[in-house]
Structures are given as structure tokens and as C-alpha cells.
């Protein structure tokens, strides 16, 4: 049976399909997909498990506000239930790195030096987030 929900992990798989590309547009797109697959899986983890810091945090997490990006990182960094073995803080840190690169490729017209290296780093950070989320389940 087909689910009505999109599987954010498909963004990760799409980005992986660009690993050996030389096309800068595909690499930039893939870096964004690594960020969004990781961010949206992390956000959904919080929502599905009802893990909120307080009522304001819950309101932001359930909204479509751009602030949900920051609030997701903040929740992982600060919620005690998400920090067994410091997992939440590691997820927050990896999301920070991915967001930095996503912003760079979305807003800076200058191509990053060593874009292939940066791309591989994004793939590694995204994979790390998925693994940490699995461990938290």
C-alpha cells in the first residue's frame, strides 16, 4: 500500500545519485537535498515522538515558519530525551553544517572551492544524521 506521506529519504537518494557528477548545478542541488532530507527527517522525528521543550517550542515545530529550522536544531541540542550519548547535540551540529553549505550554494554565486570535497562532507553529515535518528528510535 502506498503511503500518502513523502519519504524525505528520497531527497538523500537523489543527492547520492549526483556523487560522481561534474555538473555544478547538480552538485549545488544535491547539497540542498542533503540538507532538506536531514532537516525534514529530524523535524518529523520530533513531531512524531511529541518531543518538545515547551509550548512555544511545540507551536514553532508544528508551524510552517522558517524558524522551524532553528527550532529543530535547538530542540535536538537541548532536549534531554534526545541527548542519550550526546546524539541530539551531534544531530544539531551536523544540521548546522549542512545548513551553512545549503545557504552557500543557494545564495552565493561564487562556486565553493573543492566543491566535490564539500559535497562528500554533506553526504557524510546527512548519513550521520540518519544513523543517529535510527539510534534514537
Secondary structure, DSSP 8 states (H G I E B T S, - for coil): ---SS--THHHHHHHHTTTT---HHHHHHHHHHHHHHHHHHHHHHHHHTT--SSHHHHHHHTS--THHHHHHHHHHHH-GGG-GGGHHHHHHHHHHHHHHHHHHHHH--S--TTHHHHHHHHHHHHHHHHHHHHHH-
